[in-house]
Amino acid sequence: MTGALVILAALVVIGLLLFITDKKYYRHHHSQGMTGEEKRYTESGIQDNNPTSEDICCGQHLVCEKTSLSIVSDEIIYYDDEELDRFSGRTPESYSDEETEEFRDVLLTLLPGDVAGWARSITLRKIELPYDVKDELLLIVSELRNNE
C-alpha cells in the first residue's frame, strides 16, 4: 500500500512539473507576438492577418509545409503551371468550364506533397481558383492532414 502511495505521489509531482513548464513555454512563445505582415490562408480560402495559436507553425517545416496553406515566404514556386498566370486577377465565377478543367488537371497531376505548396504559389501569384477546384483542393489537403 505504501509503495502505491509513493508511486501516486511521484506521478502527481511529475504531472505538476510538466504542467508548469508547459504553461511557461506557451506564455513565452505566444507573448512575443507576430512580427511583420503574416497572411494566413484559412480553411475557407480567405486571407487572415490574425493567426490563432493553431495557425502558428510547429517549427518542423518539412512536416508542416506539406499540409499547411499558410503563406510561409514570398518565394513563388512554379509547379510546371506557368500558363495559369494568365488568370491572375480573375474572379472565381468568371472561369469557363474549359478553364476550370485546366486548373483541375494541374491539381490532380500534383504529387500529394506538392498540393499545399501549389496552393500557396497560386495565392502569391494573385490567382483565385474556381470554386469547384478550391473545394477539391481543401478536400485533398484535409485528407493529407488526416493521413499524417
mmCIF file of the C-alpha atoms, coordinates in Angstrom:
data_MODEL
# 
_entry.id   MODEL 
# 
loop_
_atom_site.group_PDB 
_atom_site.id 
_atom_site.type_symbol 
_atom_site.label_atom_id 
_atom_site.label_alt_id 
_atom_site.label_comp_id 
_atom_site.label_asym_id 
_atom_site.label_entity_id 
_atom_site.label_seq_id 
_atom_site.pdbx_PDB_ins_code 
_atom_site.Cartn_x 
_atom_site.Cartn_y 
_atom_site.Cartn_z 
_atom_site.occupancy 
_atom_site.B_iso_or_equiv 
_atom_site.pdbx_formal_charge 
_atom_site.auth_seq_id 
_atom_site.auth_comp_id 
_atom_site.auth_asym_id 
_atom_site.auth_atom_id 
_atom_site.pdbx_PDB_model_num 
ATOM 1   C CA . MET A 1 1   ? 0.000   0.000  0.000   1.00 0.00 ? 1   MET A CA 1 
ATOM 2   C CA . THR A 1 2   ? 2.831   2.374  0.867   1.00 0.00 ? 2   THR A CA 1 
ATOM 3   C CA . GLY A 1 3   ? 4.509   1.631  -2.482  1.00 0.00 ? 3   GLY A CA 1 
ATOM 4   C CA . ALA A 1 4   ? 1.330   2.575  -4.360  1.00 0.00 ? 4   ALA A CA 1 
ATOM 5   C CA . LEU A 1 5   ? 1.081   5.890  -2.466  1.00 0.00 ? 5   LEU A CA 1 
ATOM 6   C CA . VAL A 1 6   ? 4.722   6.696  -3.247  1.00 0.00 ? 6   VAL A CA 1 
ATOM 7   C CA . ILE A 1 7   ? 4.148   5.985  -6.953  1.00 0.00 ? 7   ILE A CA 1 
ATOM 8   C CA . LEU A 1 8   ? 0.968   8.089  -6.926  1.00 0.00 ? 8   LEU A CA 1 
ATOM 9   C CA . ALA A 1 9   ? 2.772   10.991 -5.223  1.00 0.00 ? 9   ALA A CA 1 
ATOM 10  C CA . ALA A 1 10  ? 5.621   10.781 -7.754  1.00 0.00 ? 10  ALA A CA 1 
ATOM 11  C CA . LEU A 1 11  ? 3.148   10.866 -10.647 1.00 0.00 ? 11  LEU A CA 1 
ATOM 12  C CA . VAL A 1 12  ? 1.387   13.906 -9.181  1.00 0.00 ? 12  VAL A CA 1 
ATOM 13  C CA . VAL A 1 13  ? 4.688   15.767 -8.741  1.00 0.00 ? 13  VAL A CA 1 
ATOM 14  C CA . ILE A 1 14  ? 5.813   14.907 -12.294 1.00 0.00 ? 14  ILE A CA 1 
ATOM 15  C CA . GLY A 1 15  ? 2.422   15.962 -13.661 1.00 0.00 ? 15  GLY A CA 1 
ATOM 16  C CA . LEU A 1 16  ? 2.610   19.317 -11.883 1.00 0.00 ? 16  LEU A CA 1 
ATOM 17  C CA . LEU A 1 17  ? 6.137   19.936 -13.176 1.00 0.00 ? 17  LEU A CA 1 
ATOM 18  C CA . LEU A 1 18  ? 5.069   19.171 -16.734 1.00 0.00 ? 18  LEU A CA 1 
ATOM 19  C CA . PHE A 1 19  ? 2.012   21.401 -16.391 1.00 0.00 ? 19  PHE A CA 1 
ATOM 20  C CA . ILE A 1 20  ? 4.075   24.342 -15.080 1.00 0.00 ? 20  ILE A CA 1 
ATOM 21  C CA . THR A 1 21  ? 6.765   24.041 -17.766 1.00 0.00 ? 21  THR A CA 1 
ATOM 22  C CA . ASP A 1 22  ? 4.115   23.778 -20.484 1.00 0.00 ? 22  ASP A CA 1 
ATOM 23  C CA . LYS A 1 23  ? 2.421   26.956 -19.239 1.00 0.00 ? 23  LYS A CA 1 
ATOM 24  C CA . LYS A 1 24  ? 5.766   28.805 -19.168 1.00 0.00 ? 24  LYS A CA 1 
ATOM 25  C CA . TYR A 1 25  ? 6.625   27.604 -22.674 1.00 0.00 ? 25  TYR A CA 1 
ATOM 26  C CA . TYR A 1 26  ? 3.209   28.615 -24.029 1.00 0.00 ? 26  TYR A CA 1 
ATOM 27  C CA . ARG A 1 27  ? 3.343   32.039 -22.344 1.00 0.00 ? 27  ARG A CA 1 
ATOM 28  C CA . HIS A 1 28  ? 6.901   32.695 -23.583 1.00 0.00 ? 28  HIS A CA 1 
ATOM 29  C CA . HIS A 1 29  ? 6.222   31.781 -27.211 1.00 0.00 ? 29  HIS A CA 1 
ATOM 30  C CA . HIS A 1 30  ? 2.862   33.474 -27.519 1.00 0.00 ? 30  HIS A CA 1 
ATOM 31  C CA . SER A 1 31  ? 3.689   36.679 -25.652 1.00 0.00 ? 31  SER A CA 1 
ATOM 32  C CA . GLN A 1 32  ? 6.301   37.650 -28.238 1.00 0.00 ? 32  GLN A CA 1 
ATOM 33  C CA . GLY A 1 33  ? 3.579   38.354 -30.769 1.00 0.00 ? 33  GLY A CA 1 
ATOM 34  C CA . MET A 1 34  ? 3.768   38.087 -34.509 1.00 0.00 ? 34  MET A CA 1 
ATOM 35  C CA . THR A 1 35  ? 6.066   40.469 -36.339 1.00 0.00 ? 35  THR A CA 1 
ATOM 36  C CA . GLY A 1 36  ? 5.575   41.618 -39.900 1.00 0.00 ? 36  GLY A CA 1 
ATOM 37  C CA . GLU A 1 37  ? 2.554   41.081 -42.024 1.00 0.00 ? 37  GLU A CA 1 
ATOM 38  C CA . GLU A 1 38  ? 1.873   37.360 -41.960 1.00 0.00 ? 38  GLU A CA 1 
ATOM 39  C CA . LYS A 1 39  ? -1.016  36.288 -44.073 1.00 0.00 ? 39  LYS A CA 1 
ATOM 40  C CA . ARG A 1 40  ? -2.705  33.025 -43.355 1.00 0.00 ? 40  ARG A CA 1 
ATOM 41  C CA . TYR A 1 41  ? -4.898  31.031 -45.654 1.00 0.00 ? 41  TYR A CA 1 
ATOM 42  C CA . THR A 1 42  ? -7.823  29.718 -43.641 1.00 0.00 ? 42  THR A CA 1 
ATOM 43  C CA . GLU A 1 43  ? -9.942  26.697 -44.425 1.00 0.00 ? 43  GLU A CA 1 
ATOM 44  C CA . SER A 1 44  ? -12.473 28.882 -46.242 1.00 0.00 ? 44  SER A CA 1 
ATOM 45  C CA . GLY A 1 45  ? -9.777  30.224 -48.534 1.00 0.00 ? 45  GLY A CA 1 
ATOM 46  C CA . ILE A 1 46  ? -9.929  33.743 -47.112 1.00 0.00 ? 46  ILE A CA 1 
ATOM 47  C CA . GLN A 1 47  ? -6.756  35.559 -46.185 1.00 0.00 ? 47  GLN A CA 1 
ATOM 48  C CA . ASP A 1 48  ? -6.453  36.315 -42.471 1.00 0.00 ? 48  ASP A CA 1 
ATOM 49  C CA . ASN A 1 49  ? -3.927  38.615 -40.788 1.00 0.00 ? 49  ASN A CA 1 
ATOM 50  C CA . ASN A 1 50  ? -4.688  37.361 -37.272 1.00 0.00 ? 50  ASN A CA 1 
ATOM 51  C CA . PRO A 1 51  ? -3.353  33.843 -36.853 1.00 0.00 ? 51  PRO A CA 1 
ATOM 52  C CA . THR A 1 52  ? -4.659  31.831 -33.949 1.00 0.00 ? 52  THR A CA 1 
ATOM 53  C CA . SER A 1 53  ? -2.466  29.625 -31.793 1.00 0.00 ? 53  SER A CA 1 
ATOM 54  C CA . GLU A 1 54  ? -3.441  26.680 -34.039 1.00 0.00 ? 54  GLU A CA 1 
ATOM 55  C CA . ASP A 1 55  ? -2.108  28.501 -37.129 1.00 0.00 ? 55  ASP A CA 1 
ATOM 56  C CA . ILE A 1 56  ? 1.385   29.050 -35.729 1.00 0.00 ? 56  ILE A CA 1 
ATOM 57  C CA . CYS A 1 57  ? 3.833   26.647 -37.308 1.00 0.00 ? 57  CYS A CA 1 
ATOM 58  C CA . CYS A 1 58  ? 5.313   23.962 -35.103 1.00 0.00 ? 58  CYS A CA 1 
ATOM 59  C CA . GLY A 1 59  ? 8.828   24.585 -36.433 1.00 0.00 ? 59  GLY A CA 1 
ATOM 60  C CA . GLN A 1 60  ? 9.034   21.289 -38.268 1.00 0.00 ? 60  GLN A CA 1 
ATOM 61  C CA . HIS A 1 61  ? 8.827   22.875 -41.699 1.00 0.00 ? 61  HIS A CA 1 
ATOM 62  C CA . LEU A 1 62  ? 9.341   19.672 -43.639 1.00 0.00 ? 62  LEU A CA 1 
ATOM 63  C CA . VAL A 1 63  ? 6.258   18.287 -41.914 1.00 0.00 ? 63  VAL A CA 1 
ATOM 64  C CA . CYS A 1 64  ? 4.108   21.428 -41.555 1.00 0.00 ? 64  CYS A CA 1 
ATOM 65  C CA . GLU A 1 65  ? 4.533   22.799 -45.062 1.00 0.00 ? 65  GLU A CA 1 
ATOM 66  C CA . LYS A 1 66  ? 3.253   19.611 -46.666 1.00 0.00 ? 66  LYS A CA 1 
ATOM 67  C CA . THR A 1 67  ? -0.295  20.280 -45.459 1.00 0.00 ? 67  THR A CA 1 
ATOM 68  C CA . SER A 1 68  ? -0.244  23.938 -44.448 1.00 0.00 ? 68  SER A CA 1 
ATOM 69  C CA . LEU A 1 69  ? -1.874  26.505 -46.691 1.00 0.00 ? 69  LEU A CA 1 
ATOM 70  C CA . SER A 1 70  ? -0.224  29.310 -44.715 1.00 0.00 ? 70  SER A CA 1 
ATOM 71  C CA . ILE A 1 71  ? 2.000   31.690 -46.603 1.00 0.00 ? 71  ILE A CA 1 
ATOM 72  C CA . VAL A 1 72  ? 5.467   30.895 -45.242 1.00 0.00 ? 72  VAL A CA 1 
ATOM 73  C CA . SER A 1 73  ? 7.586   33.007 -47.586 1.00 0.00 ? 73  SER A CA 1 
ATOM 74  C CA . ASP A 1 74  ? 7.174   35.360 -50.539 1.00 0.00 ? 74  ASP A CA 1 
ATOM 75  C CA . GLU A 1 75  ? 9.006   32.984 -52.866 1.00 0.00 ? 75  GLU A CA 1 
ATOM 76  C CA . ILE A 1 76  ? 6.846   31.850 -55.777 1.00 0.00 ? 76  ILE A CA 1 
ATOM 77  C CA . ILE A 1 77  ? 7.486   28.275 -56.831 1.00 0.00 ? 77  ILE A CA 1 
ATOM 78  C CA . TYR A 1 78  ? 6.125   27.091 -60.150 1.00 0.00 ? 78  TYR A CA 1 
ATOM 79  C CA . TYR A 1 79  ? 4.820   23.538 -60.494 1.00 0.00 ? 79  TYR A CA 1 
ATOM 80  C CA . ASP A 1 80  ? 5.051   23.412 -64.285 1.00 0.00 ? 80  ASP A CA 1 
ATOM 81  C CA . ASP A 1 81  ? 1.948   25.616 -64.351 1.00 0.00 ? 81  ASP A CA 1 
ATOM 82  C CA . GLU A 1 82  ? 3.194   28.935 -65.750 1.00 0.00 ? 82  GLU A CA 1 
ATOM 83  C CA . GLU A 1 83  ? 0.232   29.011 -68.140 1.00 0.00 ? 83  GLU A CA 1 
ATOM 84  C CA . LEU A 1 84  ? -2.084  29.705 -65.161 1.00 0.00 ? 84  LEU A CA 1 
ATOM 85  C CA . ASP A 1 85  ? -0.524  33.163 -64.682 1.00 0.00 ? 85  ASP A CA 1 
ATOM 86  C CA . ARG A 1 86  ? -2.870  34.497 -67.360 1.00 0.00 ? 86  ARG A CA 1 
ATOM 87  C CA . PHE A 1 87  ? -5.733  34.048 -64.863 1.00 0.00 ? 87  PHE A CA 1 
ATOM 88  C CA . SER A 1 88  ? -4.248  36.495 -62.349 1.00 0.00 ? 88  SER A CA 1 
ATOM 89  C CA . GLY A 1 89  ? -6.851  38.993 -61.175 1.00 0.00 ? 89  GLY A CA 1 
ATOM 90  C CA . ARG A 1 90  ? -9.864  36.994 -62.379 1.00 0.00 ? 90  ARG A CA 1 
ATOM 91  C CA . THR A 1 91  ? -12.755 36.163 -60.103 1.00 0.00 ? 91  THR A CA 1 
ATOM 92  C CA . PRO A 1 92  ? -13.701 32.520 -59.398 1.00 0.00 ? 92  PRO A CA 1 
ATOM 93  C CA . GLU A 1 93  ? -17.089 32.807 -61.078 1.00 0.00 ? 93  GLU A CA 1 
ATOM 94  C CA . SER A 1 94  ? -15.640 34.190 -64.330 1.00 0.00 ? 94  SER A CA 1 
ATOM 95  C CA . TYR A 1 95  ? -13.975 30.929 -65.426 1.00 0.00 ? 95  TYR A CA 1 
ATOM 96  C CA . SER A 1 96  ? -15.401 28.839 -68.249 1.00 0.00 ? 96  SER A CA 1 
ATOM 97  C CA . ASP A 1 97  ? -15.738 25.068 -67.900 1.00 0.00 ? 97  ASP A CA 1 
ATOM 98  C CA . GLU A 1 98  ? -12.591 24.560 -70.010 1.00 0.00 ? 98  GLU A CA 1 
ATOM 99  C CA . GLU A 1 99  ? -10.579 26.949 -67.827 1.00 0.00 ? 99  GLU A CA 1 
ATOM 100 C CA . THR A 1 100 ? -11.835 25.209 -64.672 1.00 0.00 ? 100 THR A CA 1 
ATOM 101 C CA . GLU A 1 101 ? -10.708 21.891 -66.144 1.00 0.00 ? 101 GLU A CA 1 
ATOM 102 C CA . GLU A 1 102 ? -7.272  23.398 -66.761 1.00 0.00 ? 102 GLU A CA 1 
ATOM 103 C CA . PHE A 1 103 ? -6.934  24.153 -63.024 1.00 0.00 ? 103 PHE A CA 1 
ATOM 104 C CA . ARG A 1 104 ? -8.308  20.722 -62.119 1.00 0.00 ? 104 ARG A CA 1 
ATOM 105 C CA . ASP A 1 105 ? -5.820  18.977 -64.429 1.00 0.00 ? 105 ASP A CA 1 
ATOM 106 C CA . VAL A 1 106 ? -2.894  20.737 -62.748 1.00 0.00 ? 106 VAL A CA 1 
ATOM 107 C CA . LEU A 1 107 ? -4.247  19.966 -59.257 1.00 0.00 ? 107 LEU A CA 1 
ATOM 108 C CA . LEU A 1 108 ? -4.847  16.289 -59.962 1.00 0.00 ? 108 LEU A CA 1 
ATOM 109 C CA . THR A 1 109 ? -1.400  15.742 -61.513 1.00 0.00 ? 109 THR A CA 1 
ATOM 110 C CA . LEU A 1 110 ? 0.463   17.142 -58.488 1.00 0.00 ? 110 LEU A CA 1 
ATOM 111 C CA . LEU A 1 111 ? 2.260   14.855 -56.082 1.00 0.00 ? 111 LEU A CA 1 
ATOM 112 C CA . PRO A 1 112 ? 0.476   14.762 -52.691 1.00 0.00 ? 112 PRO A CA 1 
ATOM 113 C CA . GLY A 1 113 ? 3.371   16.584 -51.031 1.00 0.00 ? 113 GLY A CA 1 
ATOM 114 C CA . ASP A 1 114 ? 3.166   19.428 -53.569 1.00 0.00 ? 114 ASP A CA 1 
ATOM 115 C CA . VAL A 1 115 ? -0.545  20.250 -53.206 1.00 0.00 ? 115 VAL A CA 1 
ATOM 116 C CA . ALA A 1 116 ? -0.231  22.735 -50.315 1.00 0.00 ? 116 ALA A CA 1 
ATOM 117 C CA . GLY A 1 117 ? 2.824   24.370 -51.896 1.00 0.00 ? 117 GLY A CA 1 
ATOM 118 C CA . TRP A 1 118 ? 0.923   24.791 -55.155 1.00 0.00 ? 118 TRP A CA 1 
ATOM 119 C CA . ALA A 1 119 ? -1.973  26.432 -53.294 1.00 0.00 ? 119 ALA A CA 1 
ATOM 120 C CA . ARG A 1 120 ? 0.460   28.863 -51.637 1.00 0.00 ? 120 ARG A CA 1 
ATOM 121 C CA . SER A 1 121 ? 2.066   29.590 -55.025 1.00 0.00 ? 121 SER A CA 1 
ATOM 122 C CA . ILE A 1 122 ? -1.332  30.278 -56.613 1.00 0.00 ? 122 ILE A CA 1 
ATOM 123 C CA . THR A 1 123 ? -2.187  32.676 -53.773 1.00 0.00 ? 123 THR A CA 1 
ATOM 124 C CA . LEU A 1 124 ? 1.110   34.540 -54.095 1.00 0.00 ? 124 LEU A CA 1 
ATOM 125 C CA . ARG A 1 125 ? 0.542   34.862 -57.843 1.00 0.00 ? 125 ARG A CA 1 
ATOM 126 C CA . LYS A 1 126 ? -2.855  36.510 -57.103 1.00 0.00 ? 126 LYS A CA 1 
ATOM 127 C CA . ILE A 1 127 ? -4.779  33.774 -58.896 1.00 0.00 ? 127 ILE A CA 1 
ATOM 128 C CA . GLU A 1 128 ? -8.172  32.882 -57.470 1.00 0.00 ? 128 GLU A CA 1 
ATOM 129 C CA . LEU A 1 129 ? -9.177  29.282 -58.010 1.00 0.00 ? 129 LEU A CA 1 
ATOM 130 C CA . PRO A 1 130 ? -12.593 28.373 -59.423 1.00 0.00 ? 130 PRO A CA 1 
ATOM 131 C CA . TYR A 1 131 ? -14.940 27.422 -56.597 1.00 0.00 ? 131 TYR A CA 1 
ATOM 132 C CA . ASP A 1 132 ? -15.106 23.732 -57.563 1.00 0.00 ? 132 ASP A CA 1 
ATOM 133 C CA . VAL A 1 133 ? -11.322 23.424 -57.727 1.00 0.00 ? 133 VAL A CA 1 
ATOM 134 C CA . LYS A 1 134 ? -10.908 25.290 -54.422 1.00 0.00 ? 134 LYS A CA 1 
ATOM 135 C CA . ASP A 1 135 ? -13.288 22.816 -52.767 1.00 0.00 ? 135 ASP A CA 1 
ATOM 136 C CA . GLU A 1 136 ? -11.343 19.881 -54.226 1.00 0.00 ? 136 GLU A CA 1 
ATOM 137 C CA . LEU A 1 137 ? -8.068  21.418 -53.058 1.00 0.00 ? 137 LEU A CA 1 
ATOM 138 C CA . LEU A 1 138 ? -9.341  21.826 -49.495 1.00 0.00 ? 138 LEU A CA 1 
ATOM 139 C CA . LEU A 1 139 ? -10.640 18.248 -49.524 1.00 0.00 ? 139 LEU A CA 1 
ATOM 140 C CA . ILE A 1 140 ? -7.252  16.897 -50.690 1.00 0.00 ? 140 ILE A CA 1 
ATOM 141 C CA . VAL A 1 141 ? -5.354  18.914 -48.059 1.00 0.00 ? 141 VAL A CA 1 
ATOM 142 C CA . SER A 1 142 ? -7.791  17.781 -45.374 1.00 0.00 ? 142 SER A CA 1 
ATOM 143 C CA . GLU A 1 143 ? -7.255  14.141 -46.362 1.00 0.00 ? 143 GLU A CA 1 
ATOM 144 C CA . LEU A 1 144 ? -3.488  14.633 -46.310 1.00 0.00 ? 144 LEU A CA 1 
ATOM 145 C CA . ARG A 1 145 ? -3.718  16.084 -42.785 1.00 0.00 ? 145 ARG A CA 1 
ATOM 146 C CA . ASN A 1 146 ? -5.840  13.192 -41.580 1.00 0.00 ? 146 ASN A CA 1 
ATOM 147 C CA . ASN A 1 147 ? -3.392  10.641 -43.005 1.00 0.00 ? 147 ASN A CA 1 
ATOM 148 C CA . GLU A 1 148 ? -0.417  12.066 -41.077 1.00 0.00 ? 148 GLU A CA 1 
# 
